Amino acid sequence: MSLRLSTVILPVHRWHEGGRDRWQRAEELGFHTAYTYDHLSWRSFRDGPWFGALPTLTAAATATGRLRLGTLVTSPNFRHPVTLAKELISLDDISGGRITLGIGAGGNGFDATALGQEAMTVLFVEHDMV
């Protein structure tokens, strides 16, 4: 049995001012996967830089060679499934198949209403497995 460790790298650092270094360092340290948040902003970082997840992962793919790359997590609140799929196909190609996609139900915070729409409702269904 092997243990695989992953890390989260927030998209708050300009690429040429430490952003690239963080992704390369994660690979050097032996992490299996490095994730970044796919949000429009995040809590205390709302007033500073917050870069897009997919462009950040694309840059990370060109700066690393074996590190898996992923979203934590992609939300349907501001992503159309067709354009998301096209972007992910491109990212998967650029990275040589190193993408791990995390897809969530979306939240009811800032991201849910940032584009002017109403927050999506979440439906929980419970059933018994026979």
N, C-alpha and C positions, 0 to 999 in steps of 0.2 A: 504494500500500500504506500502511495506517495502523497505528500501534503503539497497542495498548491496554494500559494498566497497571492492575493490580489491587493490592489491599492486604489484609492480615489485621488485623482489630481484635479483640483478645481480649475476651471477655465478663467482664472483671474490674472494671470501673468502674461504680459506681452511676450510674444514668441522670442524675440531677440533680446529680451531682458530677463531670461530665466525660464521661460515657458518650455523651450526645447530641452534645456538642461534637465528639467524635472522628469520628462518622459524618458530621456536617455538614462538618467540615474535609476529610474524604476527598473529598466531593463538590466543595467549593470548589477543591481542588487538582487536580481534573480526572480523578481515577481513574475508570476504566470500571466496575469492580466492587469492592465491599468484602465480604470473607468473614469469617465468624466460625466458630470451632471448635464442633462439636456433640459435646462430650464431657461427662461428668459432673464431671470435674475435669481438671487438667492439671499434671503434674510439680510444679514449685516453687509452684504456685498452690493446692495441695490444702488448705491451711489458711486460705485467704482466700476472699473472695467469688468465685463462679464462676456466672454467670447463664445461664439456659437460652437456647439458640441461637434457637429460633423466636420466643419473646417478644421477644428482643433485636432480631431482624430485623424484627418487626412494628413495634416502636417506631421503628427506623431508617427504615422505610418511611414513617412519618408525619412524620418530621423531615427527609426529603430528597425531592427531586422527580425526579431523573433517574438517580441512582446505582443500578446494578444491585446486588442483594443476594444473598448466597449462603452455603451451608453448606460447610464444609471439614473434614471430610466427615460426612455423617449415617451412623450405624452401625446395623445391624440388631440389635446386641446388646441394646439397650434401647428399641427403637421397634417397635411393631406396625405393619405396612404400612398397614392401613386407617386407623388414627387419624393416622398420619403424613400420609397422602394428604389427609385432611380438613383438617388443619392447614395443609398447603401450599396447598391450594385457597383457603383463607381468606386466607393470606398473599399469594398471587398476586393475589387480588382487591383487597386493601387497598393493595398496592404498585402497582397498575396494570400488572401483568405484568412486573415487574422482577426476578423471582426466577430464580436459577441454582442448581440443586440438585446438590450433589456427594454421591454415594452411594458408600460404601466397603464392603469386606467385613468390617469390624470388626477389632479388634485383639485381642491376647491379654494386654493389660495390665489396669490397674485397671478400666476400663470393661467389660471382658468378663465380669467376675465380681462387679461391684458390687451387683447385684441378687440374688446368691445362686445363680445358675445356673452350670453348667459353661461354660468357654470353648468357643466354636464352633471346630471344626476347619476348617482351610482346605485345600481340595483344588485342586491345580494340575494342569491337564490340558494336555498338549502334543500338537499334531497338525500335520500338514503341510497347507498349502493347495495344492490341485491346480489 
